[in-house]
Amino acid sequence: MRKRVLPGFGISLGYALAYVGLIVLLPLAALAWKASGIGLHGLLHLLESPRTLAALKLSFGGAVLAALINVFIGLLVAWVLVRYRFPGRRLLDALIDLPFALPTAVAGIALTALYAPNGWLGRWLVPMGIQVAYAPLGVLLAMVFVGFPFVVRTLQPVLQSLERDVEEAAESLGATRRQTFLRVILPLLVPTLLTGFALALARAVGEYGSVIFIAGNIPMRSEIAPLLIVQKLEEFNYAGAAALGVVMLTFSFILLLLIAVLQRWSRRWAERAA
């Protein structure tokens, strides 16, 4: 008789589905039900608003760009932490997790103190025409800050598990370091890079606390979609806030679904290449 890993599969599955339903599906269903209060005409009117479109563009466009930046920089940092030994390596490794533990509001205040026109770095950047605080660049910087650890921590265990034999074989056949990385190592890392990208993207899209301080919340310029939701709640426009939340949820789901499809395809491609 074959033994089960978990006794009582039916009961375990029932508890799992009930938990997911209560924690995830039920709140989302309530959000959709509340959003239906404004009707289709109200939803279209909300989406046609230039202020809403600008906020959605900044939120999702900034999140995608921040996730791409984190993929490149995160790969470099993870590679250094895994492949090299140097003084201060443990300290650097510990600092990677700082955005996880730091309250988002504190992160926003710290970034603003650095990049405000009278801040430590802002006082030098503003005269050169580079405005970070109270501008879209500040929003991007905050999104990069909160999403960076997800890419590094996703890549580290994969890099540690990579065997050196394949690299040595490629080098023995005359491949340069660049060719070895691009043709041997990178294809194996593509699924993991997409996972880190998805995590950083999801974190940046929903970020609020660190962004509102450095963004300045200027309508049509540095205002993000989550702030619009909060403003509608303060105006007691709960249906409008829920509708905007459903729009963000829909866009986020589509992006994550596309990334999941790319992950599946890249895994198959990496297996065939191996």
Number of C-alpha atoms within 10 A of each C-alpha: 3 4 6 8 7 9 9 10 11 10 11 12 11 12 12 11 13 13 12 12 14 11 11 11 14 12 12 17 13 12 20 18 14 17 23 17 15 18 13 11 9 16 18 11 12 17 16 11 10 12 18 20 16 17 22 23 16 22 25 22 14 24 26 23 16 26 31 20 18 28 25 13 15 27 22 12 19 23 16 14 19 16 9 8 10 8 7 9 14 11 9 12 16 10 12 17 16 14 16 15 7 11 12 20 15 13 21 23 16 15 23 28 18 18 23 20 20 14 17 13 16 20 15 15 17 17 10 9 8 14 19 24 26 23 18 23 17 26 33 25 19 28 29 24 21 24 30 27 23 25 27 25 17 20 24 19 13 14 19 13 8 13 10 9 9 14 17 13 12 17 14 10 9 11 15 12 12 10 14 18 15 12 14 17 19 14 19 22 19 17 23 21 24 22 22 27 28 27 19 28 28 20 19 28 27 18 23 21 18 25 33 25 24 30 25 18 20 13 14 15 16 23 27 32 26 22 17 21 19 15 13 16 15 11 11 11 14 19 22 24 23 24 25 24 20 20 18 19 17 12 15 18 13 12 16 18 13 12 17 16 10 16 19 12 12 19 17 13 15 17 10 8 11 10
